Amino acid sequence: MLHEILKFLSQPLGWFSTTFSIIMGMFVGFIGKFFVDDFGRRYVMRRVLYIDLAQMFFAVEMTMNEKPSPIHSDTMLWRQGQFRDRLFFHGEQYCLSNPEIYIQLRERFASMTLYQRFHKILDDPADAVLFNAEKTTRIFALYVQEGVLRRIYFRWFLRWSLAKNLLRKIDDIRTQNEEFLKHIYDKAKANGSIDSSTVQ
């Protein structure tokens, strides 16, 4: 009798095994959704974001280096019109329409700042176009240099030639920034504004 009772108790209860199976299924489904589905959606969003930011960076560079049409008397207004034809914000619209994924990207704050800067190029008065465009490209370059926007993603998501061109331009901007800062320092030192004996 005791042997039969022990044998009965040692067998898993039907409801327990069923409940356990349901809980495990839900857990595995949750893990799969979180780590697989969200990973895939983050990958797609990151790809859209990097391609869009690169396209807008190139649009700004191209427009600023382009010679204005001689039939336009207001060069800045003409440039701003060119920007309106070339800055589309498709990536921003996609990210904002999927906030539950966008919030997970480590690049989110950098991209928000850059999109704000691109909008300023279009929204501020035309007289500010040069300043806004240059500041935007410098901020873009700074984010890449500091690793906030990662070089490897540009290499993954862009064609090889485009990625190489983009990163070369980023390095050129960094060199220009360093030369500009050195020029300011040397000028201040020559004017006596900086005591060279206190500079380590």
Secondary structure, DSSP 8 states (H G I E B T S, - for coil): -HHHHHHHHHS--HHHHHHHHHHHHHHHHHHHIIIIIHHHHHHHHHHHHHHHHHHHHHHHHHHHHS---TT-S-HHHHHHHHHHHH---HHHHHHHT-HHHHTT-TTHHHHHHHHHHHHHHHHS-GGGHHHHHHHHHHHHHHHHHTTSS-HHHHHHHS-HHHHHHHHHHHHHHHHHHHHHHHHHHHHHHHTTSS-GGG--
